[in-house]
Amino acid sequence: MPLETELKVRDVDLDAVRRSLHQAGGERQGRAFEANEVFDDAAGSLRAGGILLRLRQESGVAGGLLTLKLPAPGPAGLKTREERETRVEDPDALRAVLEGLGYRVLLRYEKMRETWLLAGCHVCLDHLPFGDFVELEGEPAAIAAVRRALGLAGHPASDRNYHALFREHLEQRGLPAQDSFVFAAPEREALLASLGNPT
């Protein structure tokens, strides 16, 4: 059973974290723009059961990635999920299959993600429409060690997913509730253009 254990660190300066990764000997894996669609049935039974069914497309990568995440027990303070995923050749055909089975797009979200490896931990520098985050994924001890090594131990952290964090962001600002978070067209175009000019 493949498990994913992760922690999201908030209120970060991504440039500062990038410098810390360089200094600590991190290995940069790449940078990509992600467009995600989350599916559910009309009754919302997947969300109610803590299940995520997601289709992701990344800039510069043909096809898509279908991911299923299921609840799983894990250490307190970290998000642990059972994760199963597979590459798909034709995202449009897969979307039609899911819709034929009664699923619909519940929400859409976008992010720019830069991925690093450090001390057995995946470190993702995530720029989202509502803020910047660092996602740490690995064994619990590796997450704690890398968090300290990058100077992030004093920053607030969360085991919640980005959808929950977005709803919290809206609530704190007295804004209407919504599920999808995507970039405005000018920022999306600028982010995609920036991929030709690595940071």
Summary of the structure (lengths in Angstrom):
residues: 199
radius of gyration: 17.0
end to end distance: 35.9
largest distance: 50.2
contacts: 567
relative contact order: 0.22
helix: 28%
strand: 40%
